[in-house]
Amino acid sequence: MVYTFRGGIHPGPHSDPGYKAATNTKPIELLPVPDQVILPVSMHIGAPAKPIVQVGDTVDLGQPVAEAGGFVSAPVHATVSGKVVAIEPRLHGNGSKVLSIVIENDKEDRLHESVHPYDFEAMSNEERIELIRSAGMVGHGGATFPTHVKIQSGIGKVDTIIVNAAECEPYITSDHRLLLERPEEVVGGLKMLVKILGVQTAIIGIEENKADVFPGIEKLIAGDPTLKLYPLKCKYPQGAEKQLINACTGREVPSGKLPADAGCAVFNVDTVGAIYRRFTTGMPVIRRVVTVSGSAIAEPKNLECRIGTPLEKLVDACGGFKEAPNKLLMGGPMMGVSLFSLEPPVMKGTNAFLAFCGEEDKRVADPSCIRCGKCIGACPMHLLPMYMNVYGKLEDFDKSVEVGMLDCIECGSCAYVCPARIPLVQQFRLTKGKIMAKRAADRAAAEAKAKAEAAKAEEK
């Protein structure tokens, strides 16, 4: 049986579903460690980390250099040994400048004293979660939600763990190669999560176009009734959290709620592998595998690189650009972020860097909806994109919310099938921002009114 959800799209030709042929057979290559790494204090959802080192300090590999800025936050660690040469705003993958810790590599890879194996079985659950938290672990699939928060909020509430191995974004194959080359890390980390969360069901959901990884995974989970392998239909966005939960369990995550409210916790392949490495080697999050691909890349590859490595180093390792690119992306073509420079570094959630050339600009000057309804059929959230677009442009926020604006996961399926080439996702993001701004303004006004009335009452 192949598991799936209703809606979605199928990017790529039948001969190469998802445009993955350029790298899905390329083994992971180790990228030489750069002379300098740039570590933004914000590589996760939540409060930015706070630097705990100063310019001139000598640091070791794996040493904390920034502490979590709150509960929903994550620390940052030195990904090389060397000297802190700057703590200043540097270009981030989101296009803005973010406070970053710059370390000059001394090429010694001198380990910090905290980096050593830990006895998982001998530790309490609280100690295990703290070790995961102190490793700076976040979702490596791109969402970058702190892992310890997901685990803590799921204890006693979650009965099913799902490892998201769908990797449905076009071009990206980093998780595929990890599953093929290092399945013991993924299964080992999953077994640890099963014990921490105390669940009876753990599912590894893998798209059927990655059938070459099935034998290795099946061998490792054989004899364990808790662990299951589910083949998933090759379709986008099969790896979106809510769609994956629906495909694997038949459950629906309620509107405005989290996966834990449906009894599920979803973890990325590399996140689970990082948990295994944290306990077996003691190493925090200092590296990740990145797919470098696209029509402008001379030799597409899957590269294992240190967090903080400038993107230009990845391009150089792939033979540079074969043509001048007119589009750079951090992440996939559907949900990735457009870049204008190669200065930003690899971050914890960077699963791919793509560069394209020779592509015609498909935007039109004044796109108008032709009421074909294709967007409705493609929407995996069963929303009404064409009405969301209309109400968004009219700034009718009540109607926008009524037709599902805040439930949109911004996967881009609607825009992909739109024959009028309407930039739907951009419109939805803009409208969501305006809705949030209006709600914040309304709250502030209500609070100010309440204070004024309270002050008036005191005067009487």
N, C-alpha and C positions, 0 to 999 in steps of 0.2 A: 504494500500500500504506500502511495506517495501522498504526503500531507500538504495542504495548501489553504488559502483563504480566497474569498470572493473579491474580484476586482484586480487591479494591477496591470502591468504592461510587460512586454517582452522585448527589451532593447537588444539590438544586434541581429545579424542574419542567422539563419538556421545552422549554417556551417560554423559559426563562431558566436554562440549565445553569450551576450554580455561583453563582447569584444575582449575576451580574456586570453586568447591564443598567444599573444605576444609574450606573456610572462608565466602562464600557468604550468609550463614545463621547465621553467628556469629555477634551479636550486638557489637557495638563499646564499648570498655572498656577503662576506664580512667587509664592511667599508673601513678603510684605514681611519684611525682616530684623528680628528682634526687638531691643528695647533691651538685652536681656541674654541671654547664652547660658550653659547649664549643661553642662559637659563631664565626664561620669563617667570615671574612670581605668580602669574596667572595662567596655568595650563589645565584648568579644571573649572567646572561649574561651582560657584560659591565664592566666598571671600578670598581675595588674593593672599598668598603666603607672605610672611614678614621676614625679611632678611635677618639672619643672626650672625653674619660674618661682616667683616669690614674690608675695604680696599687695602691690599698689602698682606692679608692673612694667607697662610699656607693651608691648603685643604687636601684631604685624602679622598680616594675613590670611594663613593658610597657614604660620605659624610654629609649630614644635614647642613644645608646652607641657608634654608628658609623654613620657618615653622608655620604650621597651619594657622590661618587667620581667624578661625572659628570652627564650629562643629562641622559645618558643610564647607570643607576646605581640605587642602592636602599639602604636606610638606614637600620641599624640593631638595634634591641631593646632588652633590658634585658627581658629574659623570666622567671626570678625569681627576687625577691628582695634579696639583700645581698651585698657582698663585692667583688670588682674586685681583684682577687689574681694573675692574670698573663695576660700579653699581649705578646704573643709569637707564633712562628710557631707550629701548631699542625696538626696531620694527617687529611687530607681532604678525602672526598669520591672519588676524582679523583686520589688518590694514592700519591699525593705530599703533602708537608707540606705547610700550608697556615697560614698567620697571623690570630690569633684568640684571642678573648677576653674571659677569663675564669672567671666565677662568682661563688663564694661560696654561696650556698643558706642559707638564715637565717630562712627559713621556715615560714616567716610572710606573704608572698605574699602582701606586702604593695604596693598599687597602686600609680603610678605616677600621678601628678596633671593634666596631659594632657588626662588621660583616663576618659572620661565622654561622655554621649550621645550627638550627634550633630543633629541639626534640618535640615535634608536634604532639605526640601521644602523651607526653608528660605535662603539657601545658593545660591550664584551664581555658574555658571558652573566652573569658575576658582577656586573658593574656594573648590568645590567638588573634582576636580582633584587634587588639592594640598593636600587635606586630604588623598586621596588615595595614592599619592606619599609619603607623610610623614609617612604612615603606613608601608612602606617597602614592598609593595605588588608586587608579581611577579607571573608568571605562575606556578601554583602548580602541573601541570601535568608532570613536569620534564624539560620543556624547560627553565623555570625561566627567561623569558623576562620581564623586568619591565612593570607593568600594565599601569602606567600613560603614558608611551611613546606610547603604543598601542592605548590608548584612544585619546591622543592629536593628533596623526597622522591620526586618523580615522575620526575626526569631519569634516563634510562637504564632506567626501569622501566615507564613509560607509553608506549603506542603509539597511544592514542586520546583525544582531548579531546572532551568533550560540554558544550555550552552548555545549561544548564537553563532553557529558556523555556516550560516546561509551565505554570507558575503555576496549579496545580490547586486551591489553597486557595480556598474560596468567598469571594466579595466582592472579592478583591484583583485589581487591574488595572494596577498601576504598571509592571510589566515589559511588559505588552501595549502600553501607550502609549509606552514607551521604544523598543520594537521598531518601532513604527509611525512615530514622529516622529524618531528618531535612529538608524536602522539602521546608518549609517556608523560610529558609535562602536562598536557591538557587533561588526560584522564586522572593523573595523580592529583592535580589541583582540584578537579571536580570531586574526587573522593574526600578531600579535606573539607570542601564546602558542604558536602552531605553531612559530615560529622558536626560541623559548626552550626548549621541551620537545623539539624535533626530531622531531615525530610526522608520520605520513603520512596520518592520518585525523582530521578535525575535524567533528563533527556538531552542528548546531543543532536541538535537539528542541523543536518547538512544537505545542501541542495544536490540534486541527483547528478548535476554536471561535475561533481567531485567524487565520482564513484571509486576513483583510485585510492581514496583514503579509507574506504569502508573496511577492507580486510584488516588493516592495522588497528583501527579502533575496535572492531568486533573481537579481535584477539585479546585486547587489553580489558574489555568489559565482560568477557565470557565468564559465566559462573556467578556473576553478581546481579541478583534480581532487581536491585535498585537502579542500576544504570541501563539506559535504553538508547538505541540509535534509531532516529527517525529520518528517513529520506524525505526531502522536501522538493516540491515542484520548482523548477528553475523559472522564477518569475520575480519581478521587482514590484514592490518592496518587501520581499519575503522576509528580510532580516529586520524590518521595523518591529519594535518591541511588541506592540499590540497585535500586529498581524501574525507574528511568530507564536505568540501565546494562543491565539485563536486557532492557528493551524495545528499546533501540537496537542492542545488540550480541549479545544472546542469552547473555551471560556471567552467571555468578553470583558475587557477592562472598562468599567463604568466611566461615563463622561466626567472629566475633571478629577479622576482618581488615578492611582498608581498601580503598577503590576501586582504589588503586594496585596492590594484590595481584591485581586482575583486569585490570590493564593500562590502567586508565582514570583520567582526572582530570576532575572535574565542576566547572564554574564557573557562577555565577549571571549573568544578563543584565547587571545593573548593575555587578557586579564586573568583568566584561570591559570594559564601557564606561569604568569608572574607570581601568583600566589604559591604555586609549587616551588618556584625558584627561591622565593623569600624564605621558606622554611628549610629547604634542603641546602641552600648555599648562604643564606643570610643577606643576599644582595637586594637592595631596594630597587625601585624603578629607575634604571639608568640607560636603558636601550630599548629599541623596538625594531620590528621589520617593516620596511616601507616599500611599496610597489612604485617603481618609477617607470612611467609608460606614456603613451600618446604618440600621435603622428609626427611630432617634432623631435622626439628622442631618438638618437642614433642607434642605441642598443638597449632596449628596455630590460630592466632587471628587478629582482627582489633583493633589497639591500638591508642588512642588519647594521644599524648605526646607533651611535650614542645620542641620547637626548641632548639637544643644544647644538647639533651639527648644522651649519648653514646649508640651505637647500642647494646652493651652487656647488657644493662638494658632491652631492648626489648626482647632479647633472654631469659633472666632470667624470665621475666614475662610470657613467653610461655613455661615454664618448662624446659628450656635449650635444648640442642641437644640430640636426642635419639640415634644418632650415630655421630661419628666424620665426619663433612662435608668435602667434597673435592671441593666445589664450593660455594662461597659467592657472592651475588649480591645486589647492591643498585639499585632498580628499577626492571623492568621486565626481563625475560630471553631473549627477543628479542633485546631490546635497552638499557638494564641496564648496569651498570659499575661493573666489577669484582673487588672484594676486597680481601685483604690478611690479614685483621685484623678487630677486632670488636671495635677498638678505635675511628674511625670517628663518628661524631655526626649526629643526624637527622637534615637535613637542610630543607629549604623552599620547595624544589622540591622533597623531599624524599617521594614518595608515597608507596614504598614497600621495604622490606628487605627479601631476599630469601636465603635459605641455602639448598644445595642438597648433598646427599650421595649415595654411591653405584652405581653411574652412570659411565659407561665405557667411557673412553676418546675416542671420536669419530673422532679425527683427524687422518689423515694418513700421512705417511712420505713424499710422493711426489705425491699429488693429481693431476690428469690430467683430463682435460675436455673431456667428451665423446660426445659432440655436441648433446645432447638430446633435448635442447631447453626449458626445463622445467622452467628455470630461467626467460625466456622471458615472458612466460605465467603468471608467478606469480608476476612479477614486477608491482606494482600499478602505477608507473610513466610512464609505457609503454616504458621503455628503453631497451637496449641490453646488459645485464650483462655479457654474455660470451665474447663479443667483448671488453667491458670495462676492463675485467680481462686481456685479451691478450695485449691490448695496454698499460695498466697500467704496466704490467711486462716488456714490451719493453721500457718503459718510453717515448712512443710516445705521448707527452702531447697534441698536436694539435688534433690527432685522438681521444684521450680519451675524450676531450671536445666535439668533433663533435658527438660522440655516446652517450653523455649525462652524463658524469662523474659528472659535477657540479650540475646536477639536481637530483642526487641520494639523497634520504632522509635517507639512511642507516637503513631501517626498518628490514633488514635481511630476507625478504621473499625469495629471490633468494637462499641464503645459506641454508635455511630451506628445500627447495625442491631438492637441488643438490644431486644426487646419488653418486657423486664422493667426496662429503664432502669437497669441496674447500672452504677455508676461504675467501669468496668473500668480505664481508663487511670490513674485515681488510685490504684487498688489496686496496679497494676503498678509505678508509680513508688515507692510506699511499700515494696513488697517488694524492689525493686532496691536502694533505700537501705539496707534492713536486711541484704541480702546483702553489700553493699559494706562495711558497718560490721562485720559478723561476720568477713569476710575480713581486714579491717584489724586487728581484735582478735586473730585467730588468728595473724597474722604477728608482731604485737607480743609475744604470749605465746611464740611459737617463738623469737624473737630473745632474749627475756629468759631463757628456759630454756637456750639455747646459751651465753649469757654466763655464767650461773651455773655450768654444767658446766665451761666453760673456766676459770673462776676456781677451781673445786674441784680441777681437774686440776693447776693451777699450784701449789696449796698442797701437793699430794702430792709 
